[in-house]
Amino acid sequence: MTIRLTPLIPLLPLLIGLLVYLIAVALCYRGYRGIVSQRYWRLLIATKMLSAAGVVLLLLNPHFVRPAPDTTTFNVAMLVDATASMDTRDCGDTSRLETVKARLLAEDSEFRHNVLRAHENLNTYVFAGESLRRFDMNADFDSLPGDTDIDLVLGKLISNNIDSNTLGAVLLVTDGLDNRGVGLLDGSKRYKSLGIPIHCVGVGDNRQKNDLGVTWTSVPDKAEKSKPFTMSAVVSRNFKGNYTARVEVHDGVRLVHERDVAFADEQKELSIEIEHTSYVAGFEPLRIHVLPLPEEVNTLNNADYSGTDVTDPFVFETFYYSANLDWDFKFLKLFMEAEERMRLSAVIRIGEDSYYARGVAAGRPQSGDGDEAATTAGGGAPAAADELVPVRVDGFPDSSVVNEHSCMVIDLNSLYMFDDAALQTIVNFVENRGGGVIFTGVAEEIPEPIRKLLPIRTVPAELIGMDDAGITFRHSSVLARRNLDNLHELADHLRMPPEGFFYKILPEDIKPGALIVATVKELPLVVLAAQNYGAGKVAFLNIEDTWKWVMHYDDGDRYFGVFWGQLVSWISSSSKKRMTVNPNTSRLDMAHEQEFSVDILDAEYVPDNRAEIVATISTPGGDEEAMRLFLNPKIDGRYTGKFIPRGVGEYRFRFATALHTGEKMEKVVDYLAVNLSPEVQPQPIAEMRLQSLARVTGGEYWNYRDADSIDELPITRTVSYIEEMHEWLKYWLWLIVLLLAIIPDWYVRRRLGLR
């Protein structure tokens, strides 16, 4: 600040006038020496000179001049870190981000009043990852997904301002945990060369806190229902000494595993393995959690999320049991041998104490490819595939064998050989294992446990025969893969087998909730009925000799295979996929763009390039978003779309597909979005890094605790300045000083009696 003069009249006349005035005073006051004493005469001269000086100073019009930045040519940017590390609660009892809101941005905060309001040209931004966006200080906001990349944000800021206003200064509010890109000092070189200071406010505690964390390291993306699989995780800590941590695993509904993990001495990490079995098909979220320390301030890394897609067996493992070696089995075996995705095991009684076994030996399934019948004599000598050699098996296998399959075909006529344990094995297979059973044939008496499973209320005693009668198939979930035209074609080639008998079952004999899949053409006689039971499915095929379809009709073997293939697929709760969704991983990286693809096959399993696919996405917060998928020009039948998960949690994608034929399909896929960023790892504030950044760019560093003591933000010297003039005449104090300079002369003259 300097003092300048702006005379009210030209300076030369002012000086001449002052000289004339002084000469006149000298001549006039010369005559007073004989009238007043020497002391008063000198006082008169002094007061007159003082009043003259006041008048001259008044005419010179002095004023202060202070340079001030021209606010029309620059702006000040405030950058607020909103990454997940700012959720660390190490600022007393609050998180770093909450502290920023309370101490720096709040309407009644000293920092906002003293510093922010002084800059009308202040632009406020929040940043996380590659995002840099404006925000209103009066609006609330939460942490955002993305890593801390301060150098990238600084580069974006300078690029945004290079062609518009000059950037005068930057106020960076952060914990300094930059974990992406180049170092802060390298990223600040441009600011240093332009002379733009970066002022830093560090938020957080610089002391390392004791902390526990856990991370999944291996969880299979897919698992088979009822088969165990192994998961692995790492439990970590940042302190020393013996300590036992408690680890829990939840499947989204309940606690499924828990164990203690003991650290010794200086151990920082321990790997653990967990064996898990899923008994229900579908997506299973898996959350691993380590109980926090009593004094732990950051719990972001105390839990990790993953999940696995539990599927029914890819290969349809079918078990056939009968009291007699019949032709249905032989033709079913031939059909499944020709199918890559089907495998048939069997136990068939061929004598009073002897059995034909295929794929079963000594109570366990045979190893190998399963394409040959595993038959052995009592001495264990191998036999040919189709040779009927007695095997030492005790009738119906136990649950360890049965549960290796997804479907059973049981002849009702063999139930008389079942004891209570065998009957319960069948019931448990359906209710608990989630398997499917197809009952065929007729029997004089059906045990009560089996009656409960069957989709018919009561088994009628009356048997009827109806040679060469047609069959009508209803469109249902059992034959969902067949459209109406396919069902009509199937009905044209399959008829009631000649010389056969079946139960007279009417529609009213079917249990509520069961489906009538097939009836005798133009008659209310049920041929095939099915229902869901417990976790599994049960079907009753009211035909004894389906093998006759192969022998008596053109293309009979083809339609025999179509019928049995579809029935086994449904009863096993699995079918060939006409919709394939990728990625097939269960985890998505939060805040990162992910490409999704859906491969579509039509009813003939040919890629469909004219389908319409829209995915409805249910987010963890309960909102829904739509994602349209477009045909990939390079791959037939493949449609792609992109989505960015914005938060942690489970996302459900419902892919609705309309084929060009009008057929509609839908597939639901679940994913877990997890934060794989190092932001969730607790770390103290990088104070030295921020101090160096401020020092290199000519800025200043403050800890958040000192925010109230900050008065102003220094601006770069390269911005334009204007001169602010403060005239003395506009201040009452200056006018009072002038009066005080004139009054003494008037007072002394009056005291001496002079005019």
DOKEGU-858420 format. One record per residue (C-alpha): x, y, z; residue in three letters. Coordinates in steps of 0.05 Angstrom, whole numbers, plus 5000, padded with zeros to 4 digits. Layout:
residues N
XYZala;...
END
This chain:
residues 755
500050005000met;502750694980thr;500751434989ile;499451864929arg;497352604919leu;492052864872thr;492053634881pro;485253974876leu;488654554840ile;494954544797pro;501254464838leu;504855094813leu;499355584832pro;498855214898leu;506255314913leu;506056054891ile;499956154935gly;503455824993leu;509556264984leu;505356904981val;501556675042tyr;508056555081leu;510857245062ile;504357575083ala;504457215149val;511657425161ala;510258155147leu;503858165187cys;506457805248tyr;512758225248arg;508758795278gly;506358345335tyr;513258285367arg;512358925405gly;505258765428ile;505858055455val;511257695491ser;516657315454gln;513556645476arg;506556805450tyr;509457095386trp;512856435371arg;506556065388leu;502656495339leu;507656345284ile;507355585299ala;499755545299thr;499355955235lys;504355485201met;500354885226leu;493855145199ser;497255325133ala;500054615129ala;493154325141gly;490054745085val;495654565037val;494953825054leu;487553885043leu;488754184974leu;493953654957leu;488253124966asn;492452534991pro;489951814984his;492151094997phe;493350634937val;492949874948arg;493749364892pro;488148844889ala;487148244843pro;482448374785asp;476947874800thr;474347924729thr;480647604700thr;481646984745phe;478246494791asn;479946084852val;478545334853ala;476944934914met;477944184905leu;474743724956val;476842994959asp;470542544960ala;473841864952thr;472441275000ala;478641415042ser;475142055065met;470141605102asp;475541405151thr;473141615220arg;479641885251asp;477542615263cys;474942525332gly;468442135325asp;467042365254thr;469542175186ser;474342605146arg;468842805097leu;463942985152glu;469443415183thr;470343785117val;462943935115lys;462644175187ala;469044575193arg;470144845122leu;463544845084leu;458244965137ala;454545635133glu;456745835203asp;463945605199ser;469546115210glu;473345855149phe;467445975102arg;466246665131his;473446895131asn;476246565069val;471046305021leu;466346895023arg;472247355007ala;472547044937his;466447174895glu;469946814839asn;470646164878leu;469045524841asn;468044904884thr;469144194859tyr;468943494886val;473342954856phe;473942194857ala;477241754805gly;476942104738glu;470942524758ser;471543264772leu;464943624780arg;462244274808arg;458044264871phe;454144744914asp;457044854983met;450044865012asn;448344184984ala;449943535021asp;453942994986phe;457042315002asp;463441974982ser;463941774909leu;466741144876pro;473741174848gly;480941214869asp;484741844891thr;488342114830asp;490142834850ile;495142944793asp;489742764742leu;484743244775val;489843804776leu;491143684702gly;483743714686lys;482944354726leu;488544714690ile;485844474622ser;478944744639asn;481745434656asn;487145514603ile;482545814551asp;477946204597ser;479646564661asn;486546514691thr;487046054751leu;489346484809gly;489945964863ala;487745264883val;485345044951leu;486044284957leu;482243945013val;484443215019thr;487842685059asp;493342645006gly;492741894995leu;494141934921asp;494241214894asn;493641294819arg;497841624764gly;504341994774val;506742304839gly;503842954865leu;510243344854leu;510543124782asp;503343304772gly;504444004800ser;509944214752lys;505144594708arg;502544984767tyr;509645154789lys;511545404719ser;505245844716leu;506346104786gly;499545844811ile;499845674885pro;496545034910ile;494345134982his;492944485019cys;488344325077val;490143635104gly;484243245134val;485442645179gly;490042375232asp;497342255217asn;497941705268arg;497240975246gln;491240635279lys;490839895295asn;486739565242asp;484138885219leu;482038725148gly;479838135106val;479738005031thr;477137444988trp;482737174946thr;479236594912ser;471836444904val;469536034843pro;464936414797asp;460835784787lys;459435194831ala;455234574824glu;449434474870lys;450633994927ser;458133924912lys;463134244960pro;468034764935phe;473835134968thr;474335884980met;480336255005ser;481436925039ala;486937335072val;486237645140val;491038215152ser;493038695208arg;497839275218asn;500039155290phe;504438645326lys;503338155382gly;499137545393asn;491937645373tyr;486037205354thr;481137485303ala;474137225292arg;472037105219val;464936985196glu;461936805128val;454736965111his;450936735049asp;446337345049gly;441237025096val;444936665151arg;451636525181leu;454635925145val;461835905172his;465736185230glu;472736075255arg;478236385296asp;484736625263val;490736665310ala;496337165295phe;503037055329ala;508437565342asp;509837965279glu;505137605231gln;501538115187lys;497537655142glu;494336965148leu;491036565092ser;485036145107ile;481135635066glu;473735495075ile;470034895045glu;462835065027his;457034694996thr;450935024964ser;444534634961tyr;440235124923val;441335324851ala;442036064836gly;446536634855phe;449336574925glu;452537214954pro;458237085003leu;460337605053arg;466537495095ile;467337925157his;472737995210val;470138275275leu;473338965287pro;477839165344leu;474639535401pro;478440165384glu;478340085308glu;476340725272val;475940465201asn;471539865185thr;471339945110leu;476139365101asn;473038915154asn;468438595103ala;469138355032asp;463938094984tyr;463837564931ser;458937064904gly;458236444863thr;453136214811asp;450535544836val;448135124778thr;445034454769asp;449633934740pro;451634084669phe;451033354652val;444133054665phe;445932484710glu;439932004707thr;438931384750phe;434330844725tyr;431330324773tyr;426729744754ser;424729044776ala;425328784705asn;430028904647leu;425229234598asp;425729534529trp;424530244555asp;431130214589phe;434829944529lys;432230494483phe;433331024535leu;440530784543lys;441630834468leu;438631534466phe;442931794524met;449231474496glu;448331904435ala;447432534476glu;453632884501glu;450033204559arg;446432594586met;449032004625arg;445031404648leu;446430964708ser;441930384727ala;440429824776val;435629304748ile;433628664781arg;434728064735ile;434027514786gly;431927364857glu;438627604885asp;442127884824ser;442028564790tyr;444328884726tyr;448329504743ala;450530064698arg;455030614725gly;454330334796val;458929864833ala;459329684906ala;454630244923gly;458630784887arg;458431054815pro;463730784769gln;469331244747ser;470631334674gly;466731634617asp;460331274635gly;459131044563asp;459830314580glu;455629904626ala;459529734689ala;457629004702thr;461528524744thr;460227814767ala;460327624839gly;467927514835gly;469028204806gly;471027984736ala;469628514683pro;464228384632ala;461928674567ala;457629284567ala;451128944550asp;452428274582glu;447628134639leu;452127914695val;449927904768pro;452928454812val;453028444887arg;448729054902val;443529044956asp;437629294917gly;436330044916phe;442730444929pro;443530894990asp;443331654989ser;450831724975ser;449631404907val;442831704892val;445132414908asn;450432374854glu;444732434803his;439832984786ser;434232534759cys;431431844774met;426831424731val;423230904774ile;418430364752asp;412430344800leu;412329594793asn;418929564831ser;416529924893leu;414629274927tyr;422129144937met;423329804974phe;424029815049asp;422530435091asp;429730685085ala;429630645009ala;422931005006leu;425631555051gln;431731615007thr;427131774948ile;423232284989val;429632625014asn;432432624943phe;426533054921val;425333474982glu;432433625005asn;437033464947arg;432533824897gly;432733234849gly;427233014802gly;423732344796val;419832054737ile;415231494757phe;412731024702thr;408730394695gly;403330084738val;403229734805ala;398229374848glu;400029784909glu;403830434918ile;407030604986pro;404531215022glu;411131625017pro;410831544942ile;403431724939arg;405332394971lys;410432514917leu;406032344858leu;402232924824pro;395732514826ile;391032504886arg;389631754885thr;391831204839val;385630894807pro;384830144807ala;382130134736glu;386830004679leu;384830114607ile;387829984539gly;387230434479met;391230244418asp;393730764369asp;390131344404ala;393132034393gly;396532454446ile;395433194458thr;401133594490phe;399634224529arg;404334814527his;407334854597ser;413934954634ser;415234214628val;415734264552leu;417535004552ala;422834914499arg;417534684449arg;413035214418asn;406035044397leu;408134824327asp;413334364357asn;408234064405leu;403333934348his;408933594309glu;410733174369leu;403432974378ala;403032774305asp;408632264314his;407331994384leu;401131584400arg;398931124455met;403130484448pro;399229884421pro;397529304467glu;399029724528gly;395129884591phe;394930524633phe;391230814692tyr;384631164679lys;386631834708ile;381832414699leu;383633154706pro;380033184773glu;384832654799asp;390633134791ile;393133494854lys;392234244860pro;398434594832gly;400434004789ala;400734084713leu;397333644662ile;402633594608val;399433084561ala;392632754551thr;389532244505val;387232614443lys;380032854449glu;379232484515leu;380032734587pro;385132194604leu;391732424633val;397932134601val;403332574635leu;402733004697ala;408133374736ala;409033824797gln;414234174839asn;415233824905tyr;419734104960gly;426234314927ala;425233834869gly;420333594816lys;416132974805val;412932714741ala;408332124729phe;408531814660leu;402231404652asn;405230974595ile;408930324604glu;412030204536asp;414630854505thr;419830424468trp;414330224420lys;414630934391trp;421330754362val;419030104332met;412230284304his;412630994277tyr;416731354224asp;422231764257asp;420031444322gly;427031444350asp;427632184338arg;421132364374tyr;422531854429phe;428932234442gly;425532924438val;420332714489phe;425132384539trp;430432914529gly;425633474546gln;422533114604leu;429332944636val;431733654624ser;425733944661trp;425733444717ile;433133584729ser;431834334733ser;436634464677ser;436534524602ser;440934724545lys;442235464549lys;439135874494arg;441236514530met;448436584553thr;450337194593val;457337454602asn;461337634641pro;460636984678asn;464337254737thr;460437394800ser;464038044819arg;464238714786leu;469139274802asp;465239864828met;465740514788ala;468940164728his;465340074662glu;463539354649gln;461339054582glu;455738544583phe;454038074526ser;448237604514val;448537034463asp;441736854435ile;439536204401leu;432636104370asp;428335484379ala;432635114328glu;438935334365tyr;441135804309val;443836494328pro;438437014324asp;440737684296asn;433938014298arg;432437974372ala;430938554419glu;434338534487ile;433339014546val;436338904614ala;432839184675thr;437939284730ile;435939294803ser;441139674844thr;442839574917pro;439040204934gly;432539924905gly;432640354842asp;431940074772glu;435840254710glu;434940014638ala;440539794592met;439239654519arg;443739144485leu;445639204412phe;447738684361leu;455238564356asn;456838654282pro;462438134286lys;459037564323ile;452337274303asp;447237244358gly;451337654407arg;448638304437tyr;452738774480thr;451639354528gly;455539734580lys;454139914652phe;457840244710ile;456040004780pro;456040624824arg;455640304893gly;457539674931val;452339124935gly;448238624896glu;445838804826tyr;440438394793arg;440338404717phe;433838164685arg;435138054611phe;428538064573ala;429137804502thr;424137824445ala;426237364387leu;424437524315his;419336964317thr;415537304373gly;418036824426glu;420137154491lys;425536934538met;428237204603glu;434437084644lys;436237354712val;443537424731val;446237684797asp;452838044808tyr;456338334867leu;459639014858ala;465539074905val;470439624919asn;477239354897leu;480440034907ser;486040144957pro;481540704984glu;478440205033val;485140065065gln;486040515127pro;491940985122gln;494041605160pro;493842275125ile;499742395077ala;501543045111glu;508743095087met;506442985015arg;501543555019leu;506544015053gln;511543884996ser;506144024944leu;504444694976ala;511644894985arg;513744724913val;507945124882thr;508645724929gly;502445554969gly;501245435043glu;499244815083tyr;494444785141trp;491744215182asn;484144205186tyr;484644365260arg;487645045241asp;482245225191ala;479245765236asp;485846145237ser;486446225162ile;485246945139asp;486246945065glu;488846545005leu;494946854971pro;493946934896ile;499046824841thr;503147434821arg;501747324747thr;494347514750val;492048214733ser;491548714790tyr;487649354797ile;489249954843glu;484250094898glu;484450844918met;482251064988his;481851834991glu;483352155059trp;477752655049leu;472752085053lys;474851915124tyr;472052305184trp;478452195221leu;482452595170trp;477353165172leu;477953185248ile;485553225241val;484753825195leu;480254175245leu;485254045300leu;490554375256ala;486455015246ile;483255105315ile;489755255354pro;491155875311asp;484156135322trp;484355985396tyr;491156335409val;489156955370arg;482757015410arg;486456905475arg;491157485458leu;485357925435gly;487557925363leu;482957875303arg;
END
